[in-house]
Amino acid sequence: MASPLNVFKTVTKELTATNEVIYTAPNGFTGIVLMAQVANVTTTTEDVTFIHFDSSESLETELVKSFEIPGNDAASVVTGKLVLQTGDSVKAFASTANSLKLTLSILESLDA
């Protein structure tokens, strides 16, 4: 069976204080992050770090670093779209475990 040309996905994750891979573009696909929102589910200000990992260069680039999100609030951690080539990832972590929840909206497009 042929792979679909485009697949929309939602990825959610409760962030820990450890730098973790949240999503990796699968083999043969380009992942396009359409939206990345972090919600603070506590009443205190918490920090988030959101990272692009380029697998071909083994390079991590912070898109936001120690970005403060007030209690009971949310923020977008990307402006515009983020393109992830096959094997590239997004990583994230919070200043305090179980305080922040990340939601990604992703379009996976089949590589030609």
C-alpha positions in Angstrom: 0.0 0.0 0.0 1.3 3.4 -0.9 2.1 6.0 1.8 -0.2 9.0 1.9 1.4 12.2 0.5 0.4 14.3 3.6 -0.4 13.3 7.1 -1.5 15.7 9.9 -0.6 14.8 13.4 -1.0 16.1 16.9 1.7 15.3 19.5 1.2 16.1 23.2 3.6 15.8 26.0 3.8 16.7 29.7 7.3 18.1 30.0 9.9 16.9 32.5 13.1 18.7 33.7 15.1 16.4 31.3 15.9 17.4 27.7 13.8 14.9 25.8 13.0 14.2 22.2 9.3 15.0 21.7 9.0 14.4 17.9 11.3 13.1 15.1 10.5 13.4 11.4 10.1 9.8 10.2 12.2 8.2 7.4 11.1 9.5 4.0 9.1 12.4 5.4 9.6 16.1 6.1 7.9 17.1 9.3 6.5 20.7 9.4 5.6 22.0 12.8 2.6 24.2 12.2 2.0 25.1 15.8 3.8 24.6 19.1 2.1 25.7 22.3 3.1 25.3 25.9 0.5 25.6 28.7 1.5 26.2 32.3 -0.8 24.1 34.4 0.4 25.5 37.7 -0.1 28.8 39.5 3.6 29.8 39.5 5.8 31.0 36.6 7.7 28.2 35.0 10.4 28.2 32.3 10.5 26.2 29.0 13.3 25.5 26.6 12.4 24.3 23.1 15.1 23.0 20.8 15.5 22.0 17.2 17.9 19.1 16.7 19.6 18.8 13.3 20.5 15.1 13.0 22.8 15.5 10.0 25.0 18.0 12.0 24.3 16.6 15.5 23.5 20.2 16.4 21.0 21.5 19.0 19.6 25.0 18.5 17.4 26.6 21.2 14.4 28.3 19.7 13.5 29.6 23.2 15.7 29.1 26.2 14.4 29.5 29.8 11.3 31.2 28.4 9.0 32.2 31.3 5.3 31.3 31.1 3.2 32.8 33.9 0.9 30.5 35.9 -2.3 29.4 34.3 -1.1 30.8 30.9 0.2 29.6 27.6 2.7 30.6 24.9 3.7 29.7 21.4 7.3 28.6 21.2 7.6 28.9 17.4 6.6 31.8 15.2 5.8 30.6 11.7 6.6 27.1 10.6 9.5 24.9 11.6 10.7 22.4 8.9 12.2 19.1 10.2 14.0 17.0 7.6 14.1 13.2 7.9 15.7 12.3 11.3 15.5 15.9 12.7 13.8 16.3 16.0 12.3 18.8 18.4 13.2 18.5 22.1 11.9 20.4 25.1 12.1 20.6 28.9 10.7 22.5 31.8 12.2 24.1 34.8 9.9 21.9 37.0 8.6 18.5 36.0 4.8 18.2 35.4 4.3 21.9 35.2 4.1 22.5 31.5 2.2 20.7 28.7 3.3 20.9 25.1 1.0 20.5 22.0 2.5 20.2 18.5 0.5 20.3 15.3 2.5 18.7 12.6 2.2 18.1 8.9 4.2 15.1 7.6 4.9 15.4 3.9 6.2 12.5 1.8 9.7 13.3 0.4 9.8 13.2 -3.4 
